[in-house]
Amino acid sequence: MNAPIIDPLQGDFPEVIEEYLQHGLMKCIAFNRRGTLLAAGCTDGSCVIWDFETRGIAKELRDKDCVAAITSVCWSKYGHRILVSAADKSLTLWDVVSGEKITCITLQQTPLLARLHSGSSTPSLCLACPLSSAPMIVDLNTGNTTLLPVTVADVDNGLAPPSRNKPTDGLPFTPTAACFNKCGDLVYVGNSKGEILIIDPKSIQVHAMVPTPGGAVIKNIVFSRNGQFLLTNSNDRTIRIYENLLPLKDGLMALEDLNKTLDEVAGVERMKVVGSRCLALFREFQDIITKVHWKAPCFSGDGEWVIGGSASKGEHKIYIWDRAGHLVKILEGPKEALIDLAWHPVHPIIVSVSLTGLVYIWAKDHTENWSAFAPDFKELEENEEYVECEDEFDLIPGTEKVKESDINQDDEVDIVTVEKDAFSDSDVSQEELCFLPATPCPDVLEQQDKCVGSSSKVMDSNNSGSPLSEEAEQNGQATNHASSPLEEDTGGTRMKRKRKPSEKGLELQAGKVGKPLKSSGRLSKLKSKPDTDLDIGNGMYGDGVSD
């Protein structure tokens, strides 16, 4: 969106549901780096890629051997590959352009979350967070897995990570959250003790530890797009924002230098001191009144906003805070539980997934603001009497001189050089995959035969251009416009719309199927009686023609 057009008094965040996407039962979503493509994992094991500009399906990735529900999807840095984790313990790496499966690895536990290495264009490493095991680094080329330590006690006692990661005393293992930093040279792990561990993924060494207030279980941990802030979602119903004090590049080297300067302390205390120089608590967000648990919190594309979905059953609420800690908006959707959230990398758009498998698109409610285009324009609440100056409409006013433009009209305009994107962190952005060629779907012959039957069916066929109606017909689902969940809760949508044919078009369609045209007035009766004389002077028809 153009920044000069945005009204600064209106928040740069979504307000209403613009439309929704429907294809099977979608459970998890992820944008590519530019926000032009949206990947959605479904319960039938397929991964659907939507063209977010046209809201149409660009490609569908489906493995015949995988019919389990998708638990997470992740794009590579340049968008050429997608990593998909499923409930059947599989990790599948896809080539987006060709739609072919590159590799598939089966783990011992079901991966709840899988993230590709964030610093490589063709990543061969990924970070997986299983259901009942510690986070692990997975080599997609060889299939080797390396468990990460989840507590500092594992390192101090000299125990191997696998011994700690098994359930003990009959107690189930608590899932652990983890994520890469911006460059991928460090892994941040949030454990069940409320500690954030900073680990070198190559040497599997814990360099720093940051305890969170309260020591509650950390359920989610995610970095902002620019890598300057870290978000944690704890079991104490609090979202915390930490400022990253390490440099965005070569963070591992800076961490090693910090360890070398601290020789007077050792063990856990040393890790805490190093951790205090890596992360600093910035803000805390919570709902003091309702004490709601949070679902899928994340940052906006520019890191200025923080959102979190309500984890309560039967409500679709999204809370929006600014980075200063103020609650600025609560978005209320249909009465369906929210399971996943994503903020568009560039535009103020939020995409949410409901329990019913629908993907809702939240956008700004744009209002006409002419002052954004003409600074001298002033909106009036009521009529005002205006007294014009004597020379106000003169060609050359005496009070103001026309300023000459300083722009040299002879300068050549550069239309070749591409300005650097403010959100781009790469110098070779030409290699990015931003769009996919659309694959047209052939029409079914049976549907074509039915559409020729009558003019009413021709009216229904005019809606076949909508991606939503095409998917509903392919899945054998009837599209009920009056009872759609979006229209019931938000007062209608622009996704489903019918084009009413003109009166001339109905006459042509009726003529094709052999129906006689209905003509009104005296012309039809005139054709039936060709021998009747006309009294043109009196403006009346001849004998036998009545008014």
N, C-alpha and C positions, 0 to 999 in steps of 0.2 A: 504494500500500500504506500502511496506517496505521502511522505511525512508532512509537507506543507499543507495538505488538504485536511489532515486530521485536526479536529477541534481539541485544543488542549484541555478544555473543561470537561470533555467526555473521556472516560477511561478507554485506553487502548486494549480493551478486552471484550470477549463475546458477551452477548446479552440474550439472544433468543435462538431457538432451533430453526435453522434455515431449511434443512431437509434431512432425509435419512437414507441410508443405503441398506439393501437387503439382498442377501445371497446365502441361502442355507442358514446355519447357526454359527455366527462369528463370535469368537471368544477373546481374541487378543489382536492388537493392532500395533503398527509401527510405521512412521514416515521415513522416507529416504532423506538425505541431508538437505535437499532443496525443497522438500515438501511437495513435489510434483507427483509422486507415486505413494500410494498407501497400501501396505500389505496387511492382510487380515487372515488369521488362522481360524479354521472352522472345526467343528466337532467331528466331521467325517474324514479328517486327515488331510484335507486339501488346504492350499494357501492361495488366496485370491489377491491379485494385484490390481488395484483400482487406479485409473487415471484421474487424479484429483481435480484436474482442470475441467474435464468433461463429465465427471462422475460416472464414467463407464468402465466396464471390466476390460483391462488391457491384456491380462494373461492369467491363467489358472495353472498352478503347479500341483500335480497330483501324483502320488506314488501308489501303485496298485498294491504294494505289499503293506502299506500303512493305512489303516482305517481307524486308528485311535485319534482322540481329540488332540488338537494342537495346544500346547501350553505356552509357547512364546515364539515370536518371530524377531529377527534382527537383521538389519541391512549392513553390508560392508561399507567402508568409508566412501567409495566411489559409486556404490549402488549396483555393481555388476553381479553381486552374489547375495544370497539370502540364506541365513541359518534358521532352521526350523526344529524345535524340540517338540516331542509328542509324548503322550501318556503311555505309549508302549516301550518307553525307555530308549527311544531312538533320537539321534541327532543327524539331521540331513542337511547337506549343503547343496544349494541349487544354483545353476547358472541362469540369471534372469532373462537374458536375451534369447538364448536357445531353448530355455525351459527344460533342460536336461539335468539329471541328478549327477552331481560331481562325486559325492561320497556319502556313505551312510554308516554310522557307528552306533552300536547298541551298548548302553551302559548297564551297570548292575542295579541302578536305582532310577526312578522316574525323574527326569530333570524338570524342575518347575520354571527355571529361567536359564537362558543360554545367551551369551554375548560374544560376538567376534572381537578379535584384537582390534582396538580402535586406532592403532598407529600404522597399520599396513593396508596397502591397496588390494593385495590378494592374500588375505590372512589365512594362515594354516593353523593358528591356535585359537582356541575359544575358552571361555570361562563358563562352567556349568554349575548350577546350584541345585543339587538333587533334593528329593523329598526327605530322605532319612540318611543323609551322609553329608560330610563336609564338602565345601566348594572344591572344585578340582579344575586343573588346567588340562585340556584335552587337545592332543595333537591330531588334527583331522587327517593328516597324511598317513600316519602309522597306527592311529587308534590308541596310543599310549595315554594313560591318565596319571596325573600327579595330584595327590590330595594336599590341600593347603591347611596349615594349622589354624585352629579356631580360638584357642586361648593361649595366653602367655605361659601358663603352667606347663603346657606341652613342651615348650622350648627349654624352660628352666630345669625340668625333671629329666630331660634327655629322652623323652618318649617319642616314638615315631608317630607321625600323624595318624596312620591307620588304626592304631590301638585306641586312640581317643575317639575316633569317629564311629565306633561301633556302639550300639545301645548297651548300657550297663544297668545291672540290678533290675532288669525288666522295664526300665523307663524308655519311652520312645525318644528318638533323637529330634531335637528342635531344628527345623530348617534354618539355614544361615544365609544371610544376604551378602552379596559381594558385587563389585563392579570394577572395571578398569578406570584409570584416570584418562585424561584427554589424549596423551601420547601412547598409552598402553604399557609404560615401563614400570608401573606400580599397580597393585591390586589393593583395594580398600574392602575389608571384611568387617561386617557387623555381627557380633555373636549374641548368644542368649544372656550374657552377663552385662550387656549394655556397653560393650567396649568396641572401639573402632581400631582394628589392626591394619597397619600399613606394611605390606609384604612385597618382597621382590619375587616376581613370578618365575624367574630363572633359577635362582638359588634357593627358593622357598625359605627365605629368612625373614623373620619379623624384625623390622627396623624401628618401629614406633608404635605406641599404643595411646589412645585417647579415650578416657572414661567419660561416659555421658551422665548427666545429672539424673539421679534416681536409679540408674543401673537396670532399666527395663530392657526386655528383649527387643532387638532391632529387627523389624520386619522388612523394611525396604531401605536401600541406600543407592543414591543416584547422583551423578554430577550434572551441573548445568552445561549448556552447550559450549560456552566459552571456557569451561574448566576452572572458573574462579570460585565457585561455590559448590558445597557438598550438602545434600539433603538426606536426612535420616527420618524414618517413621518408626516410632517405638511403640511398645505395647502399653505404655502409660498414656496413650491417646494424645501424644504430643509430636508435632513435626518440628524438627530442629534444623537450622541452617548454619553451616560452618563455612568460614572463609578460608580458602586454600592459600597458605602462606608460602608454599613451595613454588618455584618457577614452573611455568607451563611446559617448558622444554627442559630436558635433562633433570627431571625431578629426582631420579634415583641418585645421580651424582651429588646433588645438593644434600640429599638425605645421608649419604655416606660421609660427607664432609662434616655434617652436624655430629655424627657419632664419633668422629675422630677428635673433636674439640672437647668432648665430655669424658674425661678420664677419671674424674674424682668420684663419679657414681657408676653403679653397675646394676645389672639385673632389671627388675621391673621398674624401679625408680628411674633408671636411665631411659627406658623406653617412654615413660611418662613425660620426662623433661623434653625429649626429642619430639614427642607427639604434641606438646604445647607450642612448639615452634613450627609445627606443620599445619595444624588446624586451630582456628579460634572460633568459639561460639559466637554467632552473629545475631540470630533471632530464634524465637520459639513461637509456634502457632498451635492454638488449641481452642476448642469451643468450651468455655468454662461452664456454660449453662447446661447443655445437653450431654457433654462428655462423650461425644461420638468417636468411634474408631474410624481411622482413615484408610482409604483404599487408593492405591496407585497414585501417590503424590508425585508431582514433577514440576519442573520450571517451564516458563514460557521460552520462546525462541531466543529472546534477547536477555533473559535472566532477570527481568524487572518484576515479574509476577510469579507467584507460587500458587498452585492449585492442588486440591485434594478432594477426592470423592468420599461421600458418606458410605460407610460400610453397613449401615442399617438395612435390614431387609424391607423390601416394598417401597423404597424411596430412591429417587434418582436426583441427588443434590450434589452440586459442585461448588465448593468454597474457593473464592479467589482473594488472595492477600497481595498487597504490595510488599516490596522488600523491606519497608520500614516497619512492617508488622501489623498494619491496619487491614481489617476485613472490609473489602470494598464492594463485594457482590456475592450473592448466593443464587446460583442458577438452579431452578427447579424444573425437572423434566417429568416424564410420565411415571406412573406408579410401578416402576420396574427396577429391580436391584441393579446397581452399577458394578461392573466387574473390571473395567479397564479404562484408562484415560491416556490422551496424547494431545500435546499442544503443537500446532503447526510451526515449523521452524522459522517461517518468515512472517506470516500474516496472523492477525489476532483471531484465530480460529481454534476451537477445541473440538476434538472428536472423542466421543464416549461410546462404550459398548454396554448394552443392557443384557440382562439375564436371558431375554428372549431371543438374543442373537442379532438384534438390529444395531446398526451403527448410526448414532445421531451426530449431526454436524451443527455446532453452535457457532454463530457469527454475530457481528455487530448489527444492531437495528439502525440502519443508516437513515438519517433525516436530512432534508434539503437545508443547506446552510450556505447561502449566497455570499456571506461575508468571508468565507474561506477562499472564494475565487476573486472577489472584488473587495479589497480592504476598505474602500470608501463607502461601501454599502452598509446601511444601517437599518436593522429591522425595527419596526414600530409596533408597539402593543395596541395602539389606537390612533385614530386620525389626529394629526396635528396641523395647526395653521402655520404656514411657512411664508415668510416675507422675503422675496428675492431681492438681491442687490441690483443696482441700476445697470451695472455693466456685467452682470453674471453670464449672460448669453451672448455677449459680443464676441466677434471673431478673434480679436486681440484684446483681451482684458488688460486694463491698466494696472491692476493690483498684482498680477502674477505674470511672470515672463515664462515663455515656453523654454524649458531646458533642452539643450541639444544633447543628443545621445553620444556617449563616449565610445560606443561600439564601432569598430572599423568594419564597414560593409564589404571591404575588399578581402578580408581574411577568409581563408578556406576553412570550411567546417569539416571537422574530423568525424567521420561516420564509421570508421573501421576499428579504432581502438575501443576495447571493452573496459569499462570502469571496474575496478576491483570490488567484489561483493563484500559488504561489511560483515557478513556472516561466514565468509569463506576462510578456511584455514589452510588452503593449499594453493600452490603456485601453478599447478597443472590441472586446473578445473575443467579443461577441455576434455579430459578423459572421463568425466562423470557421465553416468547414465541418468538422464533427466526424464526422458519420455520413451514409451514403447510404441511400436506401430500397432495400430488397431487391427484386429482380425475380424472381418465381417462374418456374421452368422447367417447362413442361408435360411430362407423362409421354408417352412414346412408346407408341402403340397396340400395336405388336408386343410390347413388353415386358409390357404389361398382359395380353395374351392368353397369353403364356407363363407368367405368374405364376399363372394360374387352373388350370393343368394338374394339379398335384399338391401335396401338403402340403409336400414338401421344397423345392419352388420358392417356396412361400409363405414359408418360413423365410429363404431367400436374399433375398427382396424386402424383408424388414424392415430391411435395411442400406441401403436406398436413400435414407434421410434424411441420410446423411453426405455432406458436400461432396466428400470424397475419392473416394467410390465413384461419385458422379454424374459427376465429371470423367473418371474412368476409363472409364465406359460411353460417354460422349460421344466420347472419343478412340478408342474401339474397343480399349481395352487391358483385358486380363483382370487382375483384382485378386487377387493371390495373397497371402493373409494370412500364410501360413507362411514365405514366402521374401522378405518385404519387407526392404529394407536396414536399416530402423530396428529391426525385431525381431531381426535377426541380431546387431546390434552392441550394442544397449542392453537387450535382454531384453523387448521388447514395447512396445506403445504403446497409449494410450487413444483414438487417432484412429480406428482401425478396430475396430468392435465389433459383434457380432450379438446380437440379443435372442432368447432361446430362447422359443418359444411354449409356453403352458401345455398340459396334457393335455386340458383342456376345449376349448381352441382348436383342437387337432388333430382332435378329434372333430367339431367344427362344420365345419371345412374339408373333412374326409372326407365329411361329409353333403352338402355343396354339390356335390361332383363325382360324387355318386351311388354312393359306396363304402359297403358295409354296415358298420355300427358293430360293432366287436368287443367283445362283452360277456363277462365272466368269471364263473365260479361257476355256481350252480344256477339263477339267474334266467333265463338264456337257455334252458335246457332246460325250465324251467317254462312259458315262453311257447310253446314248440313242442308242449307237451302240455297243452292246457287242461282235458281231462277228468279229469286225475289228481287224486285226493283228497289232502289234506294232513293229516298227523298233527301238529297243533300242540302237543298235550300232550307228545308224546315229542320234539318238536323235529326230526322227520324228515319227509321228503317221502313221498308215497304210493308205490304200486307202480310199478315201472318207472323210478324215480329212484334212482340209486346214488350213494354218496359219492364 
